Amino acid sequence: MMTYSIDLREAAISYVSNGGSKVEASRIFNVSRNTLYRWLGAKDLRPKAHGFRRRKIDKSKLRDHAWEFPDMYLRERAAIFNIHVSSMGRMLKKLDIVKKRTSV
């Protein structure tokens, strides 16, 4: 995601404050109107600091569990880690853990 510079934010606000239209400002400064409206209503134009997301799954525990129980179904593993099945699938894919099927 791109963060707009404070100079650009101030220039867009100044343009609107000096009588320019919001639609024109959004075209000139190449920002969406929603972004411009958000800047107009903001007390502070500095971008917000974002922290790290806390994940529900400990990757090392999941890796160890998958190594210990390689034949476990996705829904069973998701129930153990108390997450949704699709979330488990995405995490296993991210960790490059795949269940290989053998032909009989």
N, C-alpha and C positions, 0 to 999 in steps of 0.2 A: 504494500500500500504506500502511496506517495504522500508525503507531508508537504504542504504548501509553505513557502517561506513567509516570515512575518511581514517582509516588505511588500510582497504580493497581496497579502491580506489587507494591510493598511492602505495600499493603493486602491484596491477595489472598494473598500469602505469609504475612502475619501472621494472617489468618483461618484458614488451614490449620494454622499452627503452634500456634494457641490451641485446637485441637481440632475445628475445622470440617472437614467432608468436602470432598474435592476436587471432587466432582460439584456440591455446593451452591455452592462458591466459583466454579466456572465459570459457574453460572447467575446468581449475584448480581452478579458483576463483568463478565458478558457477554463472556467469553473462552472459547476452546475448551479442552478438557481437555489436549490436546497442548501448547498454549501454557503452560498452568499447570504441567504436568510439566517443561517446559523451564526455566521460571523457578525451579522448586524445585531443579533440579539445577545451576543456573548459579552461578558464583562471583561474577559481577558482573551486576547487573540493568539496567545502562545499555544502551540499544540500540546495536547494532554499527554502525559507520560503513561505508557502502558507497561504493566509488569508481566511477568511470566505466568502462564496458565498452569494451575496445579492439575495434574492428571490423576485420575482415579486409579489407574493401573501402574504398578511398579514394573518397569520393563524387565529388570533383572529377575524378578520373581516369576513373571510370565515366561521368560525364556527358559528358566529352570524347570518350571511346571511342564512346558511343552516338551522338554527333553526327557523328563521323567515319565510322562504319559503321552506318548506320540500318537496313539490311536484314539484319543478322546474326541468326541464330537464337539463341534463349535458351540452348540447350545449348552452342553454340559460344562464346558470350560467357562462360558459366559456366566453361568449360574454360580460357579465357584468364586469368580471375581466380582460378582454382583454388578454386571453391566449388561447392556443390550447386545444381542447376538451380532448385529451389524457392526457395533463398535469393536467387538472382539475380532471380527474378521478384518477390519481395517488395521487394527493394531498388529495382528499377526502378519499381515501383508507388509506393513511398515518395517517390522523386524525381520522380514524375509524368511518367515517360518511357514512352510507349506506342508500339507499332508499329502504325500504321494500315494496314489492308489496303485495297488499291484493287481495285475490281471490273474484271473484264476484259471 
